[in-house]
Amino acid sequence: MPNKSLAVATPTVLTKAQPKCLDLLRARAYLQRSEGPKELFKQAREENWSADTLASRLGPVVSEVVPEAVCEEVGRYLADEYTQLGDGIFIISTETGKITGIIREEDIYLPNPVPREGSNALAQPTPKIRPDIEAAIIFQGFESERETRILATLAAKGHQTDLLRDMGDPRLLVATRSGRRAIVESLAVFDPKTLLEACGGTSAAFLQCFTMVTETPDILGLEYIKGSVQSKSVMGVQDPTTTNLHHNRAGTLRGALVQGWVREIAGALSRAGERFAKALNVAELGRIPGVWVASPHLVRPMREKYPNLAVLPVSCPTFCVTKNAGYLRVPPAFETLSTEMFDRWEASAYLDYELWYDPAALQYFKLEGINETPQVLLVDYPR
């Protein structure tokens, strides 16, 4: 599986306190430069204070720089934050005053010494954040502002009810990176067996040739293959403000990924008997019953001869499978992955499978009588 794209961890602090940004920033600056508060946090760590105890001690301390009316709320938030996140190097938002990222020890490196100006001696630079992490931090800041504007635009277009505004509008998930990741992760709650059984079209016709099972079939004479299939869906997210809020993106994505599984399984089955392929003229397709699997460029000429022919388009050798061809087993769960690079959103789903099939139920062919010469289409665009 590919590596997940680089991201800066954004922590969540569970607290009822909601201090204002300016008050939080002032309190943080004061606590950072004062020795007394530093000792207070050290004592809290060593004696394992509760959040309530630390909050009661922080309130009077931050009253030096924030109004007395809000010092208790500021102290409560900082106490909850510290007890939940502990020590570390935090990235603080100047717009909210809250932590937006955590820098880990492995994210810091010590640069090589550099020549000192006007001298032959070398100077040791201070530790720095890794360039890729620094780039991710900058990108995350700009992306957050961009997504805020996008959400405001879509919310105005979506005619939200009061309930959607209060509870969160699921239609807006596709407009943000975290929302798109949540869409892909939500697919993994489905049982892959149920998803496959809900397929339609030629994918359903292919799957109906096999029986879905949960145990190993006790039948002799069957061939066995197993493997892992990957399906992928790529979408452009150049301008999310043009998103159709009435379109079920999660449902479309789920259907596309499941269709990809079926094609991958059919492709594996074609390779299992490719060496047994025999010549067949396209005019004789009608005398062979079953569901056909053929390359996409062969589907049109095959259906021109026989419009009702069930053909599953897969880039693989051609074969025909009849009903009761075998048994298919899949696990109760599968893995999903969401990756983004600039304006390209890629959703992937990985599924293990086991297939027991009857070789007599499959026939492999090399189709003849089809003109496979590519056609060049000339389009006259208006000037």
C-alpha positions as CSV (number, residue, x, y, z in Angstrom):
1,M,0.0,0.0,0.0
2,P,1.3,3.5,-0.7
3,N,2.4,5.7,2.1
4,K,0.0,8.2,3.4
5,S,0.6,11.8,2.4
6,L,2.5,14.0,4.8
7,A,0.3,15.8,7.3
8,V,0.8,17.7,10.6
9,A,-1.1,16.2,13.4
10,T,-3.9,18.4,14.6
11,P,-4.9,17.5,18.2
12,T,-8.3,17.8,19.8
13,V,-8.7,19.1,23.3
14,L,-11.8,17.9,25.2
15,T,-12.9,20.9,27.3
16,K,-15.9,23.0,28.1
17,A,-13.8,26.2,28.3
18,Q,-13.8,28.4,25.2
19,P,-11.6,31.4,25.9
20,K,-11.1,34.1,23.3
21,C,-8.1,34.0,21.0
22,L,-6.4,37.2,22.3
23,D,-6.7,36.0,26.0
24,L,-5.2,32.6,25.1
25,L,-2.3,34.2,23.2
26,R,-1.5,36.6,26.1
27,A,-1.6,33.8,28.6
28,R,0.7,31.6,26.5
29,A,3.2,34.3,26.0
30,Y,3.3,35.1,29.8
31,L,3.6,31.4,30.8
32,Q,6.4,30.8,28.2
33,R,8.6,33.6,29.4
34,S,8.0,33.4,33.2
35,E,10.0,31.0,35.4
36,G,7.3,30.6,38.0
37,P,4.6,29.1,35.7
38,K,7.3,26.8,34.2
39,E,7.9,25.4,37.7
40,L,4.2,25.0,38.2
41,F,3.9,22.8,35.1
42,K,6.9,20.8,36.2
43,Q,5.3,20.2,39.6
44,A,2.0,19.2,38.0
45,R,3.9,16.6,35.9
46,E,5.9,15.2,38.8
47,E,3.0,15.0,41.2
48,N,0.5,13.9,38.5
49,W,-2.0,16.7,39.3
50,S,-5.6,16.5,37.9
51,A,-6.9,19.0,35.5
52,D,-9.0,20.6,38.2
53,T,-6.0,21.1,40.5
54,L,-3.9,22.6,37.7
55,A,-6.7,24.9,36.6
56,S,-7.2,26.2,40.1
57,R,-3.5,27.1,40.2
58,L,-3.3,28.6,36.7
59,G,-6.2,31.0,37.1
60,P,-4.5,33.4,39.5
61,V,-1.3,33.2,37.5
62,V,-2.7,34.2,34.2
63,S,-4.7,37.0,35.9
64,E,-1.5,39.0,35.5
65,V,-2.1,39.4,31.8
66,V,-5.8,38.6,31.1
67,P,-9.0,40.2,32.6
68,E,-10.0,38.8,36.0
69,A,-13.4,37.8,34.5
70,V,-11.9,35.3,32.1
71,C,-8.8,34.2,33.9
72,E,-10.6,31.1,35.3
73,E,-11.8,30.0,31.9
74,V,-8.3,30.5,30.3
75,G,-6.7,28.6,33.2
76,R,-9.3,25.8,32.7
77,Y,-8.5,25.5,29.0
78,L,-4.8,25.4,29.4
79,A,-5.1,22.9,32.2
80,D,-7.2,20.5,30.1
81,E,-4.8,21.0,27.2
82,Y,-1.7,20.2,29.3
83,T,-3.2,17.1,31.0
84,Q,-4.4,15.7,27.7
85,L,-1.4,16.5,25.5
86,G,1.5,16.8,27.9
87,D,4.8,18.5,27.0
88,G,5.9,19.1,23.5
89,I,6.6,21.6,20.7
90,F,3.2,23.0,19.6
91,I,2.1,25.1,16.6
92,I,-0.3,27.8,17.8
93,S,-2.8,29.4,15.6
94,T,-2.8,33.2,15.7
95,E,-6.5,33.2,14.7
96,T,-7.8,30.9,17.5
97,G,-5.0,30.8,20.0
98,K,-5.3,27.0,20.1
99,I,-2.8,24.2,19.1
100,T,-3.1,23.3,15.4
101,G,-0.1,20.9,15.2
102,I,2.5,19.0,17.2
103,I,6.2,18.9,16.3
104,R,7.8,15.6,17.3
105,E,11.4,15.0,18.2
106,E,12.1,13.2,15.0
107,D,10.8,16.3,13.1
108,I,13.8,18.4,14.3
109,Y,17.3,18.1,12.8
110,L,20.6,19.7,13.3
111,P,22.1,21.3,10.1
112,N,25.7,20.8,9.2
113,P,28.1,23.5,10.2
114,V,28.5,26.4,7.8
115,P,31.4,28.7,7.1
116,R,31.4,31.8,9.3
117,E,31.5,35.1,7.3
118,G,34.9,36.7,7.3
119,S,36.5,33.7,9.0
120,N,37.8,30.2,8.3
121,A,35.9,28.9,11.3
122,L,32.6,27.0,11.1
123,A,29.4,28.0,12.8
124,Q,26.9,25.5,14.0
125,P,23.3,26.5,13.1
126,T,20.5,26.1,15.6
127,P,18.2,23.0,15.3
128,K,15.6,23.4,12.6
129,I,12.3,21.8,11.6
130,R,12.7,19.4,8.7
131,P,12.0,21.2,5.4
132,D,9.2,18.8,4.4
133,I,7.5,19.3,7.8
134,E,7.9,23.1,7.5
135,A,6.3,23.0,4.0
136,A,3.4,21.0,5.3
137,I,2.8,23.5,8.1
138,I,2.8,26.4,5.6
139,F,0.5,24.5,3.2
140,Q,-1.9,23.5,6.0
141,G,-2.3,27.2,7.0
142,F,-3.1,28.3,3.5
143,E,-5.4,25.3,2.9
144,S,-7.3,26.0,6.1
145,E,-8.1,29.5,5.1
146,R,-9.1,28.3,1.6
147,E,-11.4,25.6,3.0
148,T,-13.1,28.2,5.3
149,R,-14.0,30.3,2.3
150,I,-15.2,27.3,0.3
151,L,-17.4,26.1,3.2
152,A,-19.0,29.5,3.5
153,T,-19.7,29.7,-0.2
154,L,-21.3,26.2,-0.3
155,A,-23.3,26.8,2.9
156,A,-24.8,29.8,1.3
157,K,-25.7,27.8,-1.8
158,G,-27.0,24.8,0.1
159,H,-30.0,26.5,1.8
160,Q,-29.1,24.9,5.2
161,T,-31.7,24.3,7.8
162,D,-31.1,25.3,11.4
163,L,-30.5,21.6,12.2
164,L,-27.9,21.2,9.5
165,R,-26.1,24.3,10.8
166,D,-26.1,23.0,14.4
167,M,-25.3,19.3,13.7
168,G,-23.0,19.7,10.7
169,D,-24.0,19.3,7.1
170,P,-22.7,16.0,5.6
171,R,-23.1,17.4,2.1
172,L,-20.1,19.7,2.8
173,L,-17.7,16.8,3.6
174,V,-16.4,16.7,0.0
175,A,-15.3,20.3,0.3
176,T,-12.4,19.7,2.8
177,R,-9.5,17.4,3.0
178,S,-10.6,16.0,6.4
179,G,-14.1,15.6,5.1
180,R,-13.0,13.7,2.0
181,R,-10.8,11.5,4.2
182,A,-13.9,10.9,6.4
183,I,-15.9,9.9,3.4
184,V,-13.4,7.2,2.4
185,E,-12.9,5.9,6.0
186,S,-16.7,5.6,6.4
187,L,-16.7,3.1,3.5
188,A,-14.8,0.6,5.6
189,V,-17.8,0.0,7.9
190,F,-19.6,-1.9,5.2
191,D,-19.3,-5.7,4.9
192,P,-17.6,-6.4,1.5
193,K,-19.9,-9.4,1.0
194,T,-22.9,-7.1,1.2
195,L,-21.3,-4.6,-1.2
196,L,-20.5,-7.3,-3.8
197,E,-24.0,-8.7,-3.6
198,A,-25.5,-5.2,-4.2
199,C,-23.6,-4.8,-7.5
200,G,-25.5,-4.2,-10.6
201,G,-25.0,-4.5,-14.4
202,T,-22.4,-6.9,-15.9
203,S,-20.5,-7.0,-12.6
204,A,-23.6,-8.5,-10.9
205,A,-24.0,-11.0,-13.9
206,F,-20.3,-12.1,-13.4
207,L,-20.7,-12.5,-9.6
208,Q,-23.9,-14.5,-10.0
209,C,-21.9,-17.2,-11.6
210,F,-20.3,-17.8,-8.2
211,T,-21.7,-18.6,-4.8
212,M,-20.6,-16.3,-1.9
213,V,-19.5,-18.4,1.0
214,T,-18.0,-17.9,4.5
215,E,-16.4,-21.4,4.8
216,T,-14.2,-23.5,2.6
217,P,-16.4,-25.5,0.2
218,D,-16.1,-29.3,0.6
219,I,-16.2,-30.1,-3.1
220,L,-13.5,-32.0,-5.1
221,G,-12.2,-31.1,-8.5
222,L,-12.1,-27.3,-8.0
223,E,-9.2,-25.0,-8.7
224,Y,-8.1,-22.5,-6.1
225,I,-6.7,-19.0,-6.3
226,K,-6.4,-16.3,-3.8
227,G,-5.1,-12.8,-3.7
228,S,-5.6,-9.2,-2.9
229,V,-7.3,-6.7,-5.2
230,Q,-7.1,-3.0,-5.2
231,S,-9.6,-0.6,-6.7
232,K,-9.1,3.1,-7.2
233,S,-11.2,6.1,-7.9
234,V,-9.5,9.4,-8.9
235,M,-11.4,12.7,-8.8
236,G,-10.4,16.3,-9.4
237,V,-11.1,18.8,-6.6
238,Q,-9.8,21.9,-8.3
239,D,-12.8,24.1,-7.4
240,P,-15.0,22.6,-4.6
241,T,-17.3,25.6,-4.8
242,T,-18.8,24.0,-7.9
243,T,-19.7,20.8,-6.0
244,N,-23.3,19.5,-6.6
245,L,-24.5,19.2,-3.0
246,H,-27.4,16.9,-4.1
247,H,-24.9,14.3,-5.5
248,N,-24.3,11.3,-3.2
249,R,-20.5,11.3,-3.5
250,A,-20.0,8.5,-0.9
251,G,-22.5,6.2,-2.8
252,T,-20.8,6.9,-6.1
253,L,-17.4,6.2,-4.7
254,R,-18.6,3.0,-3.0
255,G,-20.0,1.7,-6.3
256,A,-16.9,2.6,-8.2
257,L,-14.5,0.9,-5.8
258,V,-16.7,-2.3,-5.6
259,Q,-16.8,-2.4,-9.5
260,G,-13.0,-2.2,-9.4
261,W,-12.8,-5.3,-7.1
262,V,-15.0,-7.3,-9.5
263,R,-12.8,-6.4,-12.5
264,E,-9.6,-7.3,-10.6
265,I,-11.0,-10.7,-9.6
266,A,-12.1,-11.4,-13.2
267,G,-8.7,-10.4,-14.4
268,A,-7.0,-12.8,-12.1
269,L,-9.4,-15.6,-13.2
270,S,-8.5,-14.9,-16.9
271,R,-4.8,-15.2,-16.3
272,A,-5.4,-18.6,-14.6
273,G,-6.5,-20.2,-17.9
274,E,-5.0,-17.9,-20.6
275,R,-2.8,-20.7,-21.9
276,F,-5.9,-22.8,-22.9
277,A,-7.3,-20.0,-25.2
278,K,-8.6,-21.2,-28.6
279,A,-9.6,-19.3,-31.7
280,L,-13.2,-18.2,-32.1
281,N,-14.9,-16.1,-34.7
282,V,-17.0,-13.2,-33.4
283,A,-20.0,-14.5,-35.4
284,E,-20.1,-17.6,-33.3
285,L,-20.4,-15.9,-29.9
286,G,-24.1,-16.5,-29.7
287,R,-23.8,-20.3,-29.5
288,I,-21.8,-20.1,-26.2
289,P,-23.9,-19.3,-23.2
290,G,-22.6,-17.4,-20.2
291,V,-21.1,-14.1,-19.1
292,W,-18.2,-12.8,-21.2
293,V,-15.1,-11.0,-19.9
294,A,-13.2,-9.1,-22.5
295,S,-11.0,-6.0,-23.1
296,P,-12.9,-2.7,-23.3
297,H,-12.2,-2.2,-27.0
298,L,-13.8,-5.6,-27.8
299,V,-17.1,-4.8,-26.1
300,R,-18.6,-2.7,-28.9
301,P,-18.0,-5.1,-31.8
302,M,-19.2,-8.0,-29.6
303,R,-22.4,-6.2,-28.8
304,E,-22.9,-5.1,-32.4
305,K,-23.3,-8.8,-33.3
306,Y,-25.2,-9.7,-30.2
307,P,-26.8,-6.7,-28.4
308,N,-28.0,-8.7,-25.4
309,L,-24.6,-10.2,-24.7
310,A,-23.4,-9.7,-21.1
311,V,-19.8,-8.4,-21.4
312,L,-17.8,-7.3,-18.4
313,P,-15.1,-4.9,-19.7
314,V,-11.7,-5.8,-18.2
315,S,-8.2,-5.4,-19.7
316,C,-7.4,-9.1,-19.9
317,P,-7.6,-12.1,-22.2
318,T,-11.2,-13.0,-23.3
319,F,-13.1,-15.8,-21.6
320,C,-16.7,-16.9,-20.9
321,V,-18.0,-18.1,-17.6
322,T,-21.2,-20.0,-16.9
323,K,-23.4,-20.2,-13.8
324,N,-22.4,-22.4,-10.9
325,A,-18.8,-21.8,-11.8
326,G,-17.5,-22.0,-8.2
327,Y,-17.4,-20.2,-4.9
328,L,-16.1,-16.8,-3.7
329,R,-15.1,-15.9,-0.2
330,V,-14.2,-12.5,1.2
331,P,-13.3,-11.4,4.7
332,P,-15.7,-9.3,6.8
333,A,-13.6,-6.2,6.5
334,F,-11.4,-4.3,4.0
335,E,-9.0,-1.4,4.1
336,T,-9.4,2.0,2.6
337,L,-7.0,4.8,1.9
338,S,-7.5,8.5,0.9
339,T,-4.6,10.4,-0.5
340,E,-4.4,13.9,-2.1
341,M,-1.8,15.6,-4.1
342,F,-2.6,19.2,-5.0
343,D,-6.1,19.0,-6.7
344,R,-6.1,15.3,-7.2
345,W,-8.1,13.1,-4.8
346,E,-7.5,9.4,-4.9
347,A,-9.5,6.9,-2.9
348,S,-8.4,3.3,-2.8
349,A,-9.9,0.1,-1.3
350,Y,-8.0,-3.1,-0.7
351,L,-9.8,-6.5,-0.4
352,D,-8.5,-10.1,0.1
353,Y,-10.4,-12.9,-1.6
354,E,-10.4,-16.6,-2.2
355,L,-11.9,-18.3,-5.2
356,W,-12.7,-21.9,-5.9
357,Y,-13.7,-22.5,-9.5
358,D,-14.6,-25.4,-11.9
359,P,-12.3,-25.3,-14.9
360,A,-15.1,-26.8,-17.0
361,A,-17.3,-23.7,-16.4
362,L,-14.7,-21.4,-18.0
363,Q,-13.8,-21.2,-21.7
364,Y,-10.9,-19.0,-23.0
365,F,-10.8,-17.6,-26.5
366,K,-8.9,-15.5,-29.0
367,L,-11.6,-13.6,-30.9
368,E,-11.2,-13.4,-34.7
369,G,-13.1,-11.4,-37.2
370,I,-12.8,-8.1,-35.3
371,N,-11.1,-5.1,-36.8
372,E,-8.9,-3.9,-33.9
373,T,-7.3,-1.1,-36.0
374,P,-7.5,2.2,-34.0
375,Q,-9.6,4.9,-35.5
376,V,-8.5,8.5,-35.6
377,L,-11.3,11.0,-34.9
378,L,-10.9,14.5,-36.3
379,V,-12.7,17.2,-34.4
380,D,-13.2,20.6,-36.0
381,Y,-13.3,23.0,-33.1
382,P,-14.9,26.4,-33.8
383,R,-12.4,29.2,-34.1
